[in-house]
């Protein structure tokens, strides 16, 4: 394996890792939004009764 190939594979790995992290962050945000919505809906229900 030449040095150039090594550079390419580490670049690829860095990009793949960055994309994975980004995906995880987005999923985390979506989960938090869902939880917030559920909390708000429960508060509305408890306020009505």
Beta strands, then each sheet from edge to edge (+ up, - down):
end
